[in-house]
């Protein structure tokens, strides 16, 4: 994980996003132990309280669990739960913004589909 931070969100929220992305891309697999608070704090050069706050948000969201004496672990089903939430966010928030921008710029659906196909084939 990189430790580039932006001013638009609190650092703990940005860390939550980075940790969720790590679960989404499989860097932290289901059932796997998460790095300790101290390890992330040292790696990312941030306060351990900030890391704890991010972990508590992941706990509250049902993505990780605390095993007494062992640390934090990614829960089974966490990746699918995150995928479902991200899909929903895309469909409800990001896609309407894209459609509005397309309308504003008079970009046709056909143009967008062509570009999407080219982009997907190229990646």
C-alpha angles and dihedrals in degrees: 000000000000123000100220109135131193130208095230095078135030112264093244090056090049089050090051089055092049091049092047089050089051089054091045094052093043098249086125106036124204110275092020122126115250118229113270120264089248093050093053091042091055095041094049096035093233134127116277090231089060090053091047090052091052091048091050090054090052089048091050090050091054095243100116136024133210116235109198110247093001105067136232123335133191109250123235108262094025094119094051091045090054093045091052092049092047092048090050092049091049093049096044102036116013101038094053089051089052092050091049091050091048090053092046092052095037093239113162126230088238091058091050093047091050091051092045091053092048092048094048093048091049095052 
